[in-house]
């Protein structure tokens, strides 16, 4: 449970890999929802230079307006607020309470679009197969978090989720996994940071190949091909040539 709270509300939900959709098996859904709502309700909201608050404000009033509007839109369409859901003008113009929603349908914008705020929606599922299918039913694919009974089961699920990264029993760990690449698929961007892939994105690859100079080289050889038999002979010769390191 602390993982879900941290993953959803760290930096007021303003992280690119923040949890926004949580798929929970029906057998434990009610208990999970109750505990998450309780822990979320106990979070201390405010502004401080010290470590005495749990969550601060959003980046601007305009963004707080957007997040509040997204919450209200979901509620108007039938979603139910389990925790939070309100603006806090008493704390400042950009404060929105950490919010837990249920009864959210896949058709609602809050389910399909990035909110980038302290809002998490819960969805009951019958099985891991349903969770995988619904998680993949998205135009985005940046990061996924998987909690499962065993490490083997979690890895099997993680491999089937269409995201650039998948984290087991954590959400934000990928930020500090500097030896592996991080990035998205689908509409979650191109390229990678961290690891070898992150370094290579700042380079330009140049390929230099060389043919023999005598007799016109490779290009002249192509001009001499007159039938399928000769073409097959050339292909066979090239395959042999590739297997001899000192000839390349």
N, C-alpha and C positions, 0 to 999 in steps of 0.2 A: 504493500500500500504506500509506504513512503516514496517508493520509486515512481509511482503514478503521480503523486503530488508534485514531486520535483520535476518530473518530465513535462507536466502540463503547465506549471506556474512559475518555473524559474525565469528570471528576467521578465516577469509579468506576462509570460507566454510569448514573448517577443524573441523567439529563437527559431531559426529555419527548421529545426528538427523537433520542435515542441510537439507533444502529444495532443492531437485534436480529436481523434476517433479511437475508441477503445471497444474491442469486441470481446465479450465475456461469455463463457459457456453458461447456458441457462441454469444448470444445477447450482451454480454459485453466484449468479447474477445479483439477486436481491441482497445477499450478504455483502458482496463487493460494493454495490451501489450505496448501501447504508454506511459502510465504513469509510468509503471515499468522501461521501457528503459530510460526514461528521468531522473528518480530519480537515477537509477544506474549510468548513465553517469556523474552525478554531485558528485558522491562519490569521496572523496579525498584519493588518494592512496599514501602510503609512509611509512617511518620508523620514529618513534618518541617515546620518553619516556613520552611525554605529551599526551593531549587529542585533539590534533589539526589535526589528520588524521582519516579517517573513516575505512580504511582497510590496513593491512600490507601485508607482504610477505607470501609465503608458507614455509613449514618447511625446504625444501632443494631444490637445483637446480634439483636433480633427480626427485623429485615429481612435480616440476614446468614443467619439460619436459613431464612428463606423462599427466598432466592436459592439457597442450597446444596441445599435440598429440591427446588427446581425442576430443578437440574442432575442430581441423583441420580435423580429421576423419569424424566428423559429417558434417562439411561444405562441404567436398568433396563428401559426400553422398546426399547432397541436403539441408542441414539445412541452415538457414539464421541468421546472427548475427544482433541483434537489438541494442546491446550495448556491448562495451568491445571487448573481444576476442583476445587481443594482449598481447605479452610479453612486459615487461617494463625494458629492460636492463639498461636504464638510472637511474633507482632507485635501481637496484641490480639484482643479478643473479636469484633470486627466485620469482620475482614479475610477477603475471599474473593479468590482468585487470578483475574486476568483470564483468561477461558475462551473457547476456540474449540471448537465442536461440529460434527460432521458426522454423516451417516446419520440426520438428524432428519426424521421424517415430518410431514406437514401435520396429522396427527391429534393430535400431542403437544401438551399444554398450553403448552409452551415456544414452540411455533410460533404458537399462537393467542392467547395472553394476554401482557400486558406483564410482563416480569420486573423491569425497572427496576434492573438491576445489570450488572456487568461480564461479560456473557455474549453471545456472538454465534453464531448458527447459520448454516452454509453449506449451500446447496442447488444442485446442478448442474441446469442447464436446457439444452434443445436450441436455444432461440432466444429472441430478445427478446419474441416473442409469448407464449411460455410464461411468461417472467419477469413480464410485465405481468399476465397472467391470475392467476398465483399471488400476486403482490403485492396485487392487488385482492381476492383471496379472504380478506377479513378484515373484522371488525366495526369496525376502527379505521382512521383515515385522517388522521394528523397531518402527517407529513413524509416525503418520499422523497428518496433520493440516486441520481443516475443518472450512470454512467460509460459513455461510448460513444466510438466511433472518431472521430466528427465532432460538432461543435456542433449541426448541423442534425438529425442522427439523435438526439442526446440530447434535444433539445427536443421532437421528435415523440413520443418515449417518455414524457417528463415530462408532456406534456399528456394522456396517456391513463391516467395513474395517479391513482386516486381518493384524493387527499390534499389538504389545505388548502394545502400548499406543496410544491414540488419543487426540489431544488438540484442543479445540474449540476457535477460534479467537486468536490464539497464535501459536508459534512453540516451543520456548525454555522454556516455563513455566514448562514443565515436569521435567526439571533439578532441579528446586527449589521446587517441590511438594514432600517434603521429607516424607510425611505420606502415600504415595501410592507407590506401586512397579513400577519400571521401568525396562524394558527388551524387548527382541524381540521374534518373532516367525519365523517359517520357517528357512532360513539360516542366520537370524539375531541373532543367538546365543541362549543359554539356560540360565536359572537362572534369578534372579531378584536382583536389588539393591533398597535401600530405603524401608521404611515401615517395617511391620512385616516380609514380605517375604525376604527382604534384610538381616534382622538379622538372620533368620532361615537358610539361606544358609551357615552360618558359624558354624552350629551345626550339630550333628549326632543324629538322632532319634533312640531310643532303645525301643523296645516293650517287656514287661514282662507280660506273661499270666500264670494263675495258674489253675490247675484242682484239684479235691479232691484226696486224697491219698488212701482212702480205696477202695477195690474192683478193683483196677487197673485203676480207674479214667476214663477219656474220651476215652482213647485208648482201654481199655477193653470193653467199651460200643460199640465201632465201631465193635469189633470182634464178638459181639453177634448178629449183624444184619444178618438175614438169608433170608429175603424176602422183597418185596416192601412195604408190610404193616408195618413191623417193621421200615423200613427206614422212611416212612412218619410219624410214631409215634415219632421217635427221632427228626425229623425236627420240628414237631409241639411243642414238649417239649422244644426244644432250643429257639423257638420263644417266648414261654411263659416266659422262664427263662430270656431272654434279656429285658423283660418288667418289671422285678422286681429288682429295683436298689440294694436292700440290699442283694440279692443273688449273685451279680456280684462282 
